[in-house]
């Protein structure tokens, strides 16, 4: 086995002190007035011999691991996956690495993963909080650990967060359907008290009130098996006969479209909150409320990096506008069956 190269080996081979080599490797050559010539000689030699610093020792010395914990609901969902990719790229350019995991929106799993990251001494946290994690988030804040919440926040906790304007996005989606002449506009949503779902419900109800329509709300339990959920959806469609449906999430929309296709049912107008790559491939293409993914990712990582640099003293709570992307599924009076 090849012997691990130490700083002392480099210092001995170059005839300089261990302290000098350490200063150069830690970017302090200018501060310690070490000549450019010696700095270059050390760095060239380090590259030649393939020296790798001991990250554990470095973190113990500096108090930083240069790691950010990203705790998200579902990494397979394009919304979260795209944000994670953008955050990772920005963090990498600033010398940080990302450890990320999915909670499946389960409180116990969320708490366990956050505690795991605390044990690993990550430098900061970006979290989509599930229900039931208030005490854990309060503990992070109480210990002055850099933290940003996103997609939803926890009422009553003074935490940094970045979200899209869920209420206005849902209002615009429902108003769009009303303006196209649809009268029986249904909302398919989740049994959830999370802020993003609450705001989408409120946006729908506000538009229903504005256009003096009757609300039709179907709440879904995501713990139901797929067949039970599909049968439940078929019963709702049969009983309420909506001519348009606003799905509160993209995965609810995908499940609903699958249910419509399975029974070859007449397709109502459809709008989904959150876009998805499949929506451009479906026939008809699906209208969606698109969240500003790049802007969300930029705000998240910039807010956290400012905290890590000691600059983010004030709580920052950002609400970004979403965009209604109009496609074929919300054209006036669609009557084609799902393909």
Secondary structure, 3 states (H helix, E strand, C coil): CCCCCCHHHHHHHHCCCHHHHHHHHCCCCCCCCCCHHHHHHHHHHHHHHCCCCCHHHHHHHHCCCCEEEEEECCCCCHHHHHHHHHHHHHHHHCCCEEEEEECCCCHHHHHHHHHHHHHCCCCEEEECCCCCCHHHHHHHHHCCCEEEEECCCCCCCCCCEEEECHHHHHHHHHHHHHHCCCCCEEEEEECCCCHHHHHHHHHHHHHHHHCCCCCEEEEECCCCCHHHHHHHHHHHHHHHCCCEEEECCHHHHHHHHHHHHHHCCECCEEEEECCCHHHHCCCCCCEEEECCHHHHHHHHHHHHHHHHCCCCCCCCEEEECCEEECCHHHCCCCCCECC
